[in-house]
Amino acid sequence: MPFSLEGGAMGKVIGVGGVFFACADPGATKDWYVRVLGLEATDFGGFMFSHETSAETCGKGAMTIFAPFDAKADYFKPSDLPFMINLMVDDLDAVLTRCKDEGVDEVQPAESHEYGRFAWIMDPDERKIELWQPIG
């Protein structure tokens, strides 16, 4: 547990509470996420993910990664934006089929690792989206 200089306990960050980003046309971007990725929009115009739902699907593997990258890294390419959004999915093949049906192609070959399967697409604002199916 972190401590202050006075020796008392301090608060700590316990997770990512949201990801917020600017868009040329927020309505069109929201509609793309609904149509292509099957997300359900909330009344406030965004999307919510339940930690309970991801824990049910992934067990103890349910987590959010928060990691800085070297500014010269090419991991976010072909996007020119300095960040990427990773979305956890329960069935990567089904999500990729939906993407393909909507005319959205993968931007690099899918990969499998001991901690999950990954695929990458671009959203309409040229943000790279990493789709991650954790191994539960």
Salt bridges, closest charged atoms under 4 A:
ASP80 OD1 - LYS77 NZ 3.16
ASP93 OD1 - ARG117 NH2 2.82
GLU102 OE1 - ARG35 NE 2.79
ASP105 OD1 - LYS100 NZ 3.85
GLU111 OE1 - HIS113 NE2 2.83
ASP123 OD2 - ARG127 NE 2.83
ASP125 OD2 - ARG127 NH2 2.75
